[in-house]
Amino acid sequence: MPPRTAAQILAEWHDLARQRDEASDDELVAAITQRIELVRHEYIVGSPPEPTEPIEPTSPDAAPGPPIQMRLPLT
């Protein structure tokens, strides 16, 4: 999912604030407040990076990489 624009984040933030003001249940208010904090964090810090697949370690039996050529000093 591509990162959201600041306008999209702010639109959700304002919508959540409106819902929180209209909510009558304390648990709902707490849940909306928690989501507002997540949206606030996304706005300030940025969205978290997308998870990537872990790189599997190579086994000792795997073929070695290309040979390395060393420079030796001239004598």
Order of alpha helices (4+ residues) and beta strands (2+ residues): alpha-alpha
